[in-house]
Structure formats: C-alpha cells, structure tokens
Amino acid sequence: MFKVELLTRDGAAIAFDAEPSENLLAAAERANIYLPSSCREGACGACRVTHASGDIELDAYSSAALSDAERAAGGILLCRAHAHGDVALHAPFDAASIGFAPTPQRRATIVDIGPAGARAMRIVLQYEEDPEFGRAAQFVAGQFGELEIPESGIRRSYSLANAPNWDGKLEFLIRLQPGGAFSTYLRERASIGDALIVHGPKGQFTLDEASLAPRWFVAGGTGLAPALSMLRHMAELADPCPARLFFGVNRVDELFALDALEEIRAALPQLAVTICVWAPETPPETRWRGFAGTPAEALAQSLANASERPDIYVCGPPALITAVETVALAGGAGATYAERFSAA
C-alpha cells in the first residue's frame, strides 16, 4: 500500500492509499474521494493530472486523452495510473470539484425519443420519484450523466442539454456510433417507457460565474448539448453577459436543434449564432448558404475582430478541441474551458 498526495489548484492537499493493482481513481473512491472523471477508460482526459514525484505505471490510453507532449510534461490519467511507490500529484481543478460521497444513482423513464439530424438522437428522460432526492433534476448547467441500461453492463456518459428543473426532466443529444453498444440500443430497441439508470450529475464543464468576460461557445456535433444547457440557464436568468455560439457539423443533413437555438435567441437577444457546415456539397434544394468551414475557423475570424477577450467554452471531438485551443491562444482569447467527447 502506497501513499498518494494530490495538491489541488487552490492549494488543498488530498491524501489516500493505493494498491499497485488498482488505478488511482479507484483507490481514491475506495477512500470515499470522488475525483473528476468521465469515461474511466483512458479515452476522454477528464481525469488528467500532473505527476510530480514517485513511481507511476500507466495502462494503455488514447493519445486524444493524453498527448505525447502532455505525457512528457508529466501528465497522467488517474483511471490508467498505478502507484509503485509513494507519489505526489498536482491537479488542474479546485477542491470544490472533488466529491466526498458516492454519485447519486436514480431510475428514469424515456418519455421522448427521436432523430436529431442524420447521425444523432435526442432522448428525454423523466426521473422516477426518489425517497432521498425527490423528483427534481438538480445539476449545474453543462454537467453530464452516465446512462446505464439495467442488467446489461452497458453504461455511457452523455452531456445534459437542458437546464436544471423541478419537473425531473433530462434531455440528451447522443451521436450514434457505428457498432457502439449504447448507440445500438438507441437505434434498434429503445422506446418510450424504457427504464434507464442515471449516474450523476458529474463534471466541471460549467459556466465560470466569477468571470465578467463575454462567453463564446464552440460546439461540434452533439457537443452542442452542454452549450444548450448553459445558454438555456443564462436565458432563464436573463443573464446580460454577451454570448456567441459557433455550432458545426460535417454535412447539412446533420444539423439539429435549430428550433431550440431560435427559442434561446428569442430569450437571450445578445446571443449571436454562427452555424458552420464543413462539407456543404449538397443537392440544390438543400444548398448551404451559411458559413462553410469548421467552428474553429469561424472562431478565428471572429476573434480577429473582437473588441473584448472572450472566455471560450468548447465541446466536441478531440480534433476540434485541439484546433480551438490553438485558435484561442493565437487570437488572444481569455480562459478556455473544454469537454472532450469519447466514442460510445
């Protein structure tokens, strides 16, 4: 048994013991310390920290979650790391991001399901009444939940698209992955009335309420979900903060949630929306007349003409995250907050 010491961004020291046979995320949870994480399979990067000292061994992981440059700089993934001696770690998050109680698990029922463009689906769940948590859907806009198909062992993470509410409703926009276990369930078997187990809420991809900078959101595909959640939350509060959204898909027929965006714009009039289509070659009747390119390219053009340094909130596939982080750095943006998708 080895000692693990984790220093958070705001200076809090967290300690727990770890066996070489268990990864550091599991070791922390055995001590009732719930550190930020998502896929738990080395694919998303949500549990990335910096290794300061001690002997660490890493299981296999995706380079999208931890690049060679990040690994060379000391980066590790808690879900892939095993201690072989006392170790010290530095976390990129504050102590407030750490939980000290298990994540709630609640049953919910599918009350609406349907396509969202050509490659995604939208599902709406209704929480069942719970003796401990009641009926409300309590979370912070931008967080995600893990959806589990009962008695199947299939459990995947998806961002919430709606705002917290007392009705107990949860909305998800889910990209359909070819051969994906949860995607196959959605495509072939899911129907209204099905029960699912919701683990959550989880995640720290939320609004920085302390920042006075304009908020610019960049979304690739179903990465739109957390942006919708945060913008809906801003609309409910009549938040006056300047806001922009760059939403991109590969083809015109992949567009979705345009009605929802119009509803948000009506309630949040300072919001500017740029819809981007990367490969707009389509039949004449659906010819694209909007921005032709990626959301990162649209962001670069807008940053060049910006009078204020906006904070950037980006969610989507790893390639988009990397492109936006590069553009934000070169364009002089403020803070950048990112949530990577992993295939499910």
Secondary structure, DSSP 4 states (H G I P E B T S, - for coil): -EEEEEE-TTS-EEEEEE-TTS-HHHHHHHTT-B-S-SSSSSSS-TTEEEEEES-EEE----TTTS-HHHHHTTEEETTTEEESS-EEEE-SS-GGG-BSSPPPEEEEEEEEEEE-SSSEEEEEEEEPPBTTTBS-B---TT-EEEEEETTTTEEEEEEB-S--BTT-EEEEEEE--TT-HHHHHHHHT--TT-EEEEEEEE------TT--S-EEEEEEGGGHHHHHHHHHHHHHTT--S-EEEEEEESSGGG---HHHHHHHHHH-TTEEEEEEESS----GGG---SEES-HHHHHHHHHHT-SS--EEEEEE-HHHHHHHHHHHHHHT-S-EEEEE----
